[in-house]
Amino acid sequence: MPGLKLTTEQAAGRSIIRGLRRTALMVIVASVTGFSGYAPAADAADSSAAAKAFTYKTPQGVTFVVTAEGLSSIRYADRELATGAWRAGSGEDWFRYGNGRVAADKITEKSLEILDGNRARVRHVMQDITADYSYVFDGEDVTVTARLENANPAEEMAVARFYGLKFDFGRPPAGVMCTQHISYFQFPGHGIAMCHPSGFSNIGGSYAVNEAVGIGVSPSRTGLVRTLILWDHGDWAHQETDPCRNLNYFVVAPTPAAGARTYEMKLRVSPDRDWKHLLAPYKEHFQGTFGPVQYKADNRWAASFYANKSMQAVSEKNPYGFHDGMARLDLPEGVQALCEFMLKQFREGGGQGMILWGQGGEEPRGGMYRPDFDILPPEVEAQWPALARQFKEAGVRLGVTARPRHMAVRVSWKSDGIIDINADDEGHRQVLWNRFKNMIARGCTLFYLDSFGDSLEDVKLMQFLRRQMGPDIRTFAEHQCDAIMPFSGGYSETELNGDAEGKTGSYAFWSGLRNWEIYRWLAPGSQMVSRLFRTNSKAPENVEPAERFWFRNHITPLVVYGRPTVSVAELKAMQAEYVDDQGQWKDGP
């Protein structure tokens, strides 16, 4: 998720980090009340400093205890929230990544040095790895900097793991927490792709709460590398009722052979359970890593139009399998009908533009929607200038479906396969940009990004594309993680769930309303669009329109033509309640 930047030198850690060239940073934030305690885990190694302890108490009454084992206890109101011993090790076995030849499981030497009332230093010697930790306390926060030295002369440690604290919430916690057993197929099947940014870890920070406490965890200043905050169950046999979680933090950034790397974390403990307070250090990290939103959002409604129908529709009279009528982009009468109908809707309804799905029709070689989205049938290409010209003259945006992460390759005489492009390959990036450039030259300023948005590679590609596009081209990624939002808007779908009698109804937003709330808090000015996918069972007549549900939640309606749920006149009036003439939310981001 590339090399890591060196953290700012602190007085307590100068002797630890001086001379290093690469660094990773982890930040953990927590808030505590009312926990039952249990005995700290014992370490097999002995130490002359074992009886020595450093204690720090926050202004809010939270007590941290650091021993030669590491951070060993967190207490609030004389009850223990966390026990154990924070330490480093290898995370390669979790992800089946790396060769596992660097040994870092047994601590053979350990020591504690108390520097002053706010700072302590711990040293752990393992078989191949020596870890020097600096603990710096400030208010509710403790910053832990860990310098790992690798004595193995030939092998790197590909994944650093930090672990050893067990948290007891008293009951199963709620919040944004990645939880997965190491044996489940996702870890061996997906490996480091499980790490943030990903569909599994689509928010790089984490928070957990019960009725009395909130815990937030955040990486910080890592640069664009893969990280994962994982809350492993204390008792997987009773996971539904398990009140305990073992905290793990992984960084996919190698500790080089015969070299060193520095990692850092911050832990905040506060009685304030609000998720924004718990994730505040993550927001600082996020904005420092990814920066502000780099596109100009417009939250006026947009339209989606599906031109391709199916391979079964392909015939001598319809060689590209389009829907009939105004979806026939290969015929002048079809394009003219589309322009007349859609531009009338925008004039009357105040929308911003239309995105075409399947602008090239059905591809007999497969791979819908195609990565080579700029390749149009000759008949469609011939009609495109008339389509683009009329939309431009009407001041309405024209868009198409793209598939940025992939390329099509021939797997047989009649069919294509789809493979990933290399996000770090300049040649691949230029091929991708040329496709977008071709469609922008054809008048396209909206793009739906199919099968895209929730991986490290997607973030890298979107950073590159946004630099080329500038802020005025709008894009909407089918899948989201927080890291994609500064560079592209998101696309989601919504279902209306009714009951068999039509008495109740509610909307289910696929991307998650809390996730979207966090995304736009992390990246103010980011955008999400959604269409209504389907209605399940019988919805009551008095349920609010989907468009109002979206507007209330700062989601831009993507109206499916022709399946609108309200008239364009009603849509325009509803939009005026929430969005100004420039497409900005009236109540702010």
FISE-72404 format. One line per field, with one value per residue (C-alpha): residue in one letter; x, y, z. Coordinates in steps of 0.001 Angstrom, whole numbers. Layout:
N
fitor: [A  ...]
east: [X  ...]
north: [Y  ...]
up: [Z  ...]
END
This chain:
589
fitor: [M  P  G  L  K  L  T  T  E  Q  A  A  G  R  S  I  I  R  G  L  R  R  T  A  L  M  V  I  V  A  S  V  T  G  F  S  G  Y  A  P  A  A  D  A  A  D  S  S  A  A  A  K  A  F  T  Y  K  T  P  Q  G  V  T  F  V  V  T  A  E  G  L  S  S  I  R  Y  A  D  R  E  L  A  T  G  A  W  R  A  G  S  G  E  D  W  F  R  Y  G  N  G  R  V  A  A  D  K  I  T  E  K  S  L  E  I  L  D  G  N  R  A  R  V  R  H  V  M  Q  D  I  T  A  D  Y  S  Y  V  F  D  G  E  D  V  T  V  T  A  R  L  E  N  A  N  P  A  E  E  M  A  V  A  R  F  Y  G  L  K  F  D  F  G  R  P  P  A  G  V  M  C  T  Q  H  I  S  Y  F  Q  F  P  G  H  G  I  A  M  C  H  P  S  G  F  S  N  I  G  G  S  Y  A  V  N  E  A  V  G  I  G  V  S  P  S  R  T  G  L  V  R  T  L  I  L  W  D  H  G  D  W  A  H  Q  E  T  D  P  C  R  N  L  N  Y  F  V  V  A  P  T  P  A  A  G  A  R  T  Y  E  M  K  L  R  V  S  P  D  R  D  W  K  H  L  L  A  P  Y  K  E  H  F  Q  G  T  F  G  P  V  Q  Y  K  A  D  N  R  W  A  A  S  F  Y  A  N  K  S  M  Q  A  V  S  E  K  N  P  Y  G  F  H  D  G  M  A  R  L  D  L  P  E  G  V  Q  A  L  C  E  F  M  L  K  Q  F  R  E  G  G  G  Q  G  M  I  L  W  G  Q  G  G  E  E  P  R  G  G  M  Y  R  P  D  F  D  I  L  P  P  E  V  E  A  Q  W  P  A  L  A  R  Q  F  K  E  A  G  V  R  L  G  V  T  A  R  P  R  H  M  A  V  R  V  S  W  K  S  D  G  I  I  D  I  N  A  D  D  E  G  H  R  Q  V  L  W  N  R  F  K  N  M  I  A  R  G  C  T  L  F  Y  L  D  S  F  G  D  S  L  E  D  V  K  L  M  Q  F  L  R  R  Q  M  G  P  D  I  R  T  F  A  E  H  Q  C  D  A  I  M  P  F  S  G  G  Y  S  E  T  E  L  N  G  D  A  E  G  K  T  G  S  Y  A  F  W  S  G  L  R  N  W  E  I  Y  R  W  L  A  P  G  S  Q  M  V  S  R  L  F  R  T  N  S  K  A  P  E  N  V  E  P  A  E  R  F  W  F  R  N  H  I  T  P  L  V  V  Y  G  R  P  T  V  S  V  A  E  L  K  A  M  Q  A  E  Y  V  D  D  Q  G  Q  W  K  D  G  P]
east: [0  6135  8485  7505  8280  10386  8340  9109  11899  10769  13028  12202  12989  15964  18442  16012  15113  18230  19756  16691  15422  12006  9221  5688  3248  349  -2169  -4608  -7362  -9492  -12003  -12723  -15227  -16400  -14455  -13795  -10113  -8123  -4533  -1844  -289  3093  6168  8586  11652  13100  14358  16154  13836  10655  9654  10058  6936  6043  2577  808  -2652  -4595  -6587  -9725  -8592  -7307  -4161  -1560  1105  4269  6648  9571  6884  5619  2284  786  -2350  -4979  -7284  -10227  -12061  -9954  -11089  -8944  -9823  -6755  -4068  -1190  2007  2283  5027  6199  6569  6115  2694  3695  1873  -1471  -1419  709  3011  6784  9021  8767  12522  12922  12310  10623  8353  10425  11608  14985  15871  13751  14198  12365  13841  11777  12796  10452  6822  5586  8103  9409  11514  11257  13678  12899  15499  14161  15915  16376  14568  15445  12651  13181  9931  9454  6243  5312  2149  284  -3188  -5380  -2832  162  2447  4436  7371  8924  12250  12765  16290  16619  19794  19053  21672  19708  15950  13505  10445  7691  4884  5245  2683  2040  -100  -433  -3198  -6541  -9500  -12556  -15665  -17969  -20264  -19815  -18714  -20273  -18531  -16284  -14072  -12431  -12770  -11779  -10255  -6822  -8042  -10987  -10552  -10183  -6743  -5077  -7203  -6763  -3557  -2405  -5330  -7337  -5474  -6651  -7566  -9824  -13383  -12640  -11013  -12620  -11929  -8320  -9185  -11375  -13623  -15503  -18042  -20251  -22665  -19786  -16686  -15348  -12107  -10669  -7665  -5821  -2691  -900  1693  2375  2373  554  1104  -1210  -2228  -4812  -6314  -7787  -9832  -9399  -11976  -10823  -13112  -14037  -16156  -18569  -17977  -21566  -21393  -17639  -16876  -13117  -11000  -7276  -5905  -3582  -1991  -280  1898  2858  6192  9339  11978  14956  17641  20483  18515  15863  12490  10543  6815  4678  1254  -895  -3406  -6060  -8235  -11163  -14608  -15917  -17569  -18427  -16981  -15677  -13659  -12423  -11406  -9970  -6321  -7234  -8752  -5486  -3573  -6033  -5934  -2162  -1838  -4470  -5113  -8331  -10945  -9519  -12713  -15697  -18788  -22236  -25078  -27886  -29536  -28084  -29551  -28412  -29361  -28746  -28133  -26968  -29563  -28144  -26398  -29810  -30851  -28069  -29503  -28918  -31047  -29515  -25897  -24736  -27552  -28918  -32319  -34850  -35827  -33694  -31081  -30051  -26863  -25882  -28805  -29327  -33027  -32117  -29608  -32034  -34817  -32465  -31388  -34938  -36241  -33375  -32658  -36322  -36030  -33011  -34639  -37689  -35974  -32729  -30408  -26728  -26182  -26520  -24248  -24566  -24059  -23001  -22244  -20581  -23421  -22859  -19324  -19435  -16011  -17365  -15935  -18866  -18457  -15380  -11983  -11499  -14468  -13294  -13587  -16965  -18584  -18144  -21856  -21908  -18770  -20413  -23416  -21453  -20664  -24383  -25052  -22198  -23001  -26638  -25749  -23050  -25354  -27955  -25370  -25920  -23067  -22612  -21012  -20073  -19130  -15414  -13472  -10125  -8468  -8557  -7528  -8971  -6775  -7592  -8093  -9552  -10474  -13935  -13552  -11557  -10434  -9973  -6764  -5585  -3337  -214  -886  2865  3645  3905  3077  -117  -1139  -654  -2773  -5522  -5284  -5425  -8794  -10196  -8584  -10277  -13717  -13120  -12243  -15621  -17361  -17619  -17274  -18966  -17609  -18994  -15993  -17011  -15371  -13188  -12497  -11611  -7999  -4572  -4059  -7337  -6296  -2949  -4630  -7244  -4586  -2870  -6092  -7213  -3919  -4538  -8247  -8206  -11135  -13917  -14278  -16633  -16138  -18110  -16436  -18605  -16759  -15521  -12958  -12234  -8947  -10660  -13010  -10545  -9960  -13329  -16956  -18653  -21506  -23890  -27274  -30286  -33040  -36506  -37500  -41214  -43195  -45753  -48687  -47225  -47324  -43680  -40848  -37216  -34245  -31009  -28036  -25426  -22340  -23596  -24910  -22380  -19513  -20707  -21026  -17411  -16188  -17581  -16328  -12835  -13046  -15402  -16781  -16728  -19720  -21822  -24498  -27050  -29742  -32720  -31824  -35104  -38059  -38317  -41788  -44617  -43697  -46292  -47707  -46701  -42971  -40854  -39519  -36024  -34903  -35817  -34052  -30932  -31099  -31579  -28412  -26320  -26487  -26958  -29916  -29046  -32401  -32881  -34617  -37224  -37921  -38256  -39985  -41168  -41820  -39041  -41105  -41356  -37663  -36732  -38830  -37381  -33854  -34331  -34888  -31420  -29133  -28344  -28029  -24305  -24984  -23755  -25565  -27412  -26552  -22853  -20783]
north: [0  1781  2970  4523  8049  8656  9879  13191  12770  13045  13682  10294  8426  10190  7480  4893  6386  8398  7179  5291  5968  4334  4295  3013  4431  2852  4693  3177  5117  3828  4953  2970  2451  -535  -3712  -6964  -7795  -10977  -12038  -10795  -13403  -14678  -14539  -17466  -15210  -13911  -10367  -8525  -5594  -7694  -6018  -2539  -753  2609  4006  6903  8220  10386  13466  11365  8734  5997  4223  2692  316  -446  -3177  -4952  -7072  -3937  -2179  -4626  -3115  -458  345  2646  3136  354  -2185  -3611  -3046  -4692  -7083  -8906  -7571  -5492  -6839  -7269  -10385  -11721  -11650  -13663  -16836  -15008  -14033  -16824  -14013  -14073  -17078  -17342  -17635  -14713  -15938  -13505  -15522  -15995  -13118  -14030  -10677  -7747  -4517  -1361  2129  4957  8278  10682  10995  10764  8483  4946  2640  -1151  -3501  -7042  -9376  -12277  -14867  -12672  -9468  -6911  -4473  -1115  569  4173  4946  8647  9710  12954  13545  10653  9334  7070  6970  3753  3796  410  81  -3457  -4602  -7752  -9735  -12278  -11518  -12939  -12763  -9925  -10065  -9177  -8406  -6879  -7896  -6087  -7890  -9121  -7036  -8656  -6291  -7257  -5217  -6998  -7817  -8168  -4734  -2805  -529  -792  -3797  -6257  -9738  -12974  -16286  -17037  -20378  -18920  -19098  -15335  -15216  -18021  -17253  -13484  -12954  -9382  -8207  -8510  -5483  -1893  -566  -3494  -4731  -6525  -3486  -560  1836  1896  2940  1070  1765  -462  484  -1000  870  2378  2506  3128  1920  3428  2172  3942  3626  6909  8261  4899  6188  4168  662  -2140  -2214  -4181  -3647  -6996  -7768  -11503  -13222  -14314  -17347  -18344  -21249  -18698  -15772  -14489  -13873  -13358  -10091  -10273  -9284  -9710  -6659  -7188  -4600  -5662  -3594  -5048  -3242  -5357  -5214  -5742  -8376  -7043  -3801  -2020  -325  1814  1465  3645  3473  5728  4548  6902  5950  8251  8047  9864  7100  9211  7560  10864  11313  7723  8054  11576  10392  8271  11289  13160  10223  9813  13421  13547  10433  10969  14704  16600  15660  16335  16513  18853  17008  17865  16351  17102  13897  11956  9305  5821  4380  742  409  -3202  -5949  -9456  -11788  -13283  -9914  -10024  -10431  -9290  -6215  -5632  -6766  -5372  -6589  -3200  -2650  -1400  2206  4961  2474  1828  3859  2421  4122  7859  7580  5815  8492  11269  9674  9281  12925  14258  12137  12508  16193  16934  15179  17264  20531  19794  18077  19979  16990  17049  14273  10683  7631  4985  1327  -883  1936  -571  -3057  -6741  -8025  -11556  -12283  -11671  -9560  -7190  -4462  -4191  -2829  -1533  771  3324  849  1451  -361  1656  2417  3693  5715  7316  8448  9547  13127  13902  12464  14386  17631  17746  16988  19648  22267  21489  21834  18220  15859  12658  9621  6004  2844  2113  -750  686  -2171  -4788  -5663  -8213  -10968  -13658  -17080  -18753  -17899  -16791  -15565  -13196  -13428  -10564  -9954  -7232  -4499  -3619  -384  248  -210  3097  1438  -73  3247  5036  2477  3028  6814  6777  5012  7693  10412  9038  9155  12596  13790  12367  14577  12296  13929  11257  7733  4729  2646  -999  -3633  -957  1013  -1132  -2220  -690  -1040  780  3651  3936  3925  6474  8801  8613  9074  12025  13799  13386  14226  17245  18102  18542  14923  13012  9335  6853  3654  556  -560  1766  2075  5306  5786  5969  8800  11730  10708  9373  9435  6153  4193  2035  379  430  -2072  -1341  -4077  -4506  -7183  -9613  -7438  -4155  -2651  -1750  -715  320  1006  -989  955  -1528  524  1052  4331  4391  3706  6538  8846  8036  8434  11928  12901  11758  13328  16345  17079  13469  12103  8949  8080  5281  3675  1607  -1997  -3664  -3802  -6929  -8155  -5610  -2084  164  3025  5584  4718  7724  7830  6448  9873  11471  8682  9402  13172  12909  10847  13033  10456  11634  9940  7952  7648  4551  5290  4220  3136  6477  6349  9976  12395  14739  17688  16051  15200  18799  20124  17530  18287  21997  21165  19645  20852  24369  25475  24629  21057  21497  20294  23140  21896  21452  18345]
up: [0  -1989  602  3882  5055  8185  11134  12840  15385  18965  21931  23421  20264  18692  19522  18150  14784  13840  10573  9331  5834  5850  8401  8959  11495  13352  15482  17965  19699  22588  25222  28352  31204  33240  32397  34195  34540  34047  34574  32151  29890  31064  28861  28776  28820  32057  32699  35437  34757  35158  38417  36982  35689  34200  34964  33268  34127  31656  32734  32138  34676  32364  33579  31266  32559  30594  31737  30127  28413  26635  27111  29606  31130  30506  33424  33999  37286  38835  36240  33474  29849  28333  29528  27902  26384  23201  20974  17392  15271  11769  10106  7036  8083  8330  4657  3142  2037  2364  2928  6713  7188  9579  13131  15505  17777  20961  23140  24678  26262  27382  29291  30362  30702  32215  30668  32497  33547  29949  28273  28507  26367  25946  24180  22981  21492  19402  17234  14123  15099  17739  18556  20280  21368  22435  24400  24490  26366  25698  27140  26023  23538  23666  20638  20274  17891  17122  15358  14055  13207  11101  11782  9063  6386  3453  4120  4675  6924  4468  6956  10409  12996  16286  18834  22410  24025  24838  25293  27340  26450  28894  25969  22190  20943  18059  15569  12534  13284  10907  12391  10671  11719  10267  8901  6973  3223  2822  4444  2460  -612  -800  1163  1565  -605  2640  3965  3673  1212  301  325  3593  5205  3401  6278  7429  10966  13415  16354  18789  21471  24134  26394  28357  26168  22703  21123  17955  16039  13246  11155  10637  8217  6668  3105  490  1882  2926  6596  8557  11992  13002  16116  16586  18812  22219  21919  18370  19642  21115  18804  18865  22612  22990  24823  24192  21203  20561  18773  15793  13532  10298  7972  4594  4424  4662  7325  4979  5331  7506  7777  9801  9524  11973  12636  14855  16515  18693  21296  22642  25615  26448  28058  24970  22877  19823  16706  15379  18548  18371  14725  14978  14800  11788  10079  10621  9139  6273  5167  5518  3353  661  767  16  -2568  -6025  -8100  -8230  -7087  -8467  -6434  -8856  -10044  -12953  -15240  -16171  -19541  -20514  -24222  -24574  -24193  -24661  -27068  -27779  -29229  -31835  -35322  -38874  -38184  -34736  -35094  -31730  -29481  -28427  -26904  -29438  -30069  -28599  -27398  -31006  -30861  -34250  -36037  -36575  -35679  -32420  -31403  -32293  -30247  -27278  -27435  -27725  -24860  -22406  -22985  -22340  -18965  -18041  -19125  -16986  -14084  -13549  -13699  -14592  -17143  -18336  -18171  -20884  -20021  -22922  -25352  -27692  -27569  -26818  -27327  -28788  -27275  -23742  -20936  -20355  -19389  -21569  -20455  -24024  -23500  -26066  -28941  -30582  -33514  -36727  -36923  -33327  -33891  -36925  -34855  -31789  -32896  -33231  -29772  -28124  -29924  -28802  -25184  -25189  -26711  -24039  -21264  -20190  -19398  -21391  -19797  -20456  -18621  -18184  -16589  -15475  -13595  -16353  -19863  -22265  -23672  -26218  -24632  -27701  -31285  -30169  -26595  -24410  -20826  -18368  -16411  -14038  -15308  -13346  -11489  -11119  -14820  -16678  -20000  -18595  -17068  -20386  -22251  -19680  -19815  -23619  -23419  -21133  -23221  -26345  -24731  -23216  -26728  -27807  -25277  -22229  -18805  -16651  -16151  -14292  -13192  -13330  -11057  -9494  -6336  -3318  -3690  -3339  -7080  -7764  -5501  -7282  -10704  -9650  -8261  -11647  -13620  -11518  -12180  -15900  -15834  -13582  -11291  -13867  -15029  -12714  -11995  -9902  -8706  -8341  -5191  -2496  220  2040  155  -3259  -2246  -2562  -6191  -7383  -6400  -5535  -7080  -5083  -5346  -3056  -2377  -1049  1370  2025  3798  2388  3529  2338  5833  6291  4042  4387  2147  2217  865  -301  556  4109  5481  8331  5915  3686  6692  7613  4007  3653  7128  6169  2697  2798  -662  -1857  -3758  -3883  -6433  -6204  -8286  -7103  -7833  -6943  -4596  -2473  -1575  -1359  -351  1328  -686  1928  1920  989  -2585  -3050  -4253  -930  979  -1071  -744  3047  3253  925  -1868  -5457  -7186  -10303  -12022  -14162  -17456  -17956  -14380  -12583  -9189  -9348  -12181  -13237  -11960  -8520  -8670  -9436  -6538  -4154  -5281  -4570  -884  -543  -3350  -4574  -8206  -8215  -7149  -3560  -442  1201  4687  3891  3171]
END
